[in-house]
Amino acid sequence: MNLFSWEGLLSEEVISRMLRDHVLSKWLVVLQDWLEQLLSNKESPLSAGIEELIQWYLGWRAFIPEDIRKRQEIEEVFRWALE
């Protein structure tokens, strides 16, 4: 069972807050670690790793239902990821 199974039982506000606080906060840490690893690895071309990272980012965006993804607190997380 995943968090989105609770849609309809919990408000979008509660689901998006749980997603931001318990999932996407960890997601941002992984993203930051991944970027740092890509930037520090002088032996591998950066472009190959960036392409994989972009696909991962887009996959996460697509995974989150649009009504939840469009909430301000979720949009902010994805904006922070691009900064």
C-alpha positions, 0 to 999 in steps of 0.5 A: 500500500502506498500513500496515494491509496489514502486519497479520498480518505485523507485530505490533499493537504494531509497527504501532501504534507506527509509526502513533503515531510517524510518522503520528499525531504529524504528524496532531496538528500538523495538528490543532493548526494547524487549531484555531489557524487557526479560533480566529484567523479572526475573519471566519468563523464558528467553528461551521462550521470546528469541524464540519468538524474534528470530521468529520475527527477522526471519519474518522481514528478510523474509518479505523484498524482497531479492534484497533489503535485500541484499543491504549493508545498510539493511544487516548492520541493521540486523547485528547490531540487532544480536550484 
